[in-house]
């Protein structure tokens, strides 16, 4: 059984299928089911330690030491600017 996505407008999970659309019972938002399935395939979702979404070009602060292969260790509290997100084993 396919999972029904959360509402794209309010984020609540109280949604149900209605013909060719999904409907949110909380806010009344309707969106096509085909668009929801296509968005799931293309989206790369990366979150930080607090659950905030990260995007290309964001600045982050390290919360623990990070060992760099072939280089020195990046210390906790170091600010990294203009991150680039890629798909694979490590997103950043």
C-alpha positions as CSV (number, residue, x, y, z in Angstrom):
1,X,0.0,0.0,0.0
2,X,1.5,3.4,-1.0
3,X,2.1,5.9,1.7
4,X,0.1,9.2,1.5
5,X,2.4,12.2,1.7
6,X,2.0,15.0,4.3
7,X,0.3,18.3,3.2
8,X,2.7,20.4,1.2
9,X,1.1,23.6,2.5
10,X,0.7,23.1,6.3
11,X,2.8,20.0,6.8
12,X,0.2,18.0,8.6
13,X,-0.2,14.2,7.9
14,X,-4.0,14.1,8.1
15,X,-4.4,13.7,4.3
16,X,-6.4,11.4,2.1
17,X,-6.7,10.5,-1.6
18,X,-9.7,11.9,-3.5
19,X,-9.8,10.6,-7.1
20,X,-6.7,12.1,-8.8
21,X,-5.8,14.4,-5.9
22,X,-4.7,14.4,-2.3
23,X,-6.6,16.5,0.1
24,X,-5.5,17.8,3.5
25,X,-8.3,17.5,6.1
26,X,-6.8,20.2,8.3
27,X,-6.3,23.1,5.9
28,X,-8.4,22.0,2.9
29,X,-5.4,22.2,0.4
30,X,-5.7,19.9,-2.7
31,X,-2.8,18.9,-4.9
32,X,-2.5,16.4,-7.8
33,X,-1.2,12.9,-6.8
34,X,1.1,12.8,-9.8
35,X,2.9,16.0,-8.7
36,X,3.4,14.6,-5.2
37,X,5.0,11.4,-6.6
38,X,7.3,13.3,-9.0
39,X,8.4,15.7,-6.2
40,X,9.4,12.7,-4.0
41,X,11.7,11.3,-6.7
42,X,13.7,14.5,-7.4
43,X,14.0,15.9,-4.0
44,X,17.3,15.7,-2.0
45,X,16.4,16.5,1.6
46,X,19.3,17.2,3.9
47,X,18.7,18.4,7.5
48,X,21.0,19.8,10.2
49,X,21.2,18.6,13.8
50,X,18.2,20.8,14.7
51,X,16.0,19.5,11.9
52,X,16.3,22.6,9.7
53,X,16.5,22.1,5.9
54,X,19.9,22.8,4.3
55,X,20.3,24.2,0.8
56,X,23.3,24.9,-1.4
57,X,25.2,28.0,-0.3
58,X,24.1,27.9,3.3
59,X,26.6,28.5,6.2
60,X,26.9,25.9,9.0
61,X,28.8,25.6,12.2
62,X,30.3,22.2,13.2
63,X,28.9,20.7,16.4
64,X,31.8,18.2,16.8
65,X,35.3,17.7,15.4
66,X,35.5,16.5,11.8
67,X,38.4,14.4,10.7
68,X,39.5,15.3,7.1
69,X,41.3,12.6,5.2
70,X,44.8,13.8,4.2
71,X,44.5,17.0,6.2
72,X,44.1,18.5,9.6
73,X,41.0,18.1,11.8
74,X,38.3,20.7,11.6
75,X,37.5,21.8,15.2
76,X,34.0,22.1,16.8
77,X,32.6,25.6,16.3
78,X,34.2,26.2,12.9
79,X,31.9,28.1,10.5
80,X,31.7,26.6,7.0
81,X,30.4,29.0,4.4
82,X,28.8,28.2,1.0
83,X,28.2,24.5,1.4
84,X,27.4,22.3,-1.6
85,X,25.0,19.4,-1.3
86,X,25.6,16.3,-3.4
87,X,23.9,12.9,-3.5
88,X,25.9,10.0,-2.2
89,X,27.4,8.6,1.0
90,X,28.0,12.1,2.5
91,X,25.7,14.8,1.3
92,X,27.8,17.8,2.3
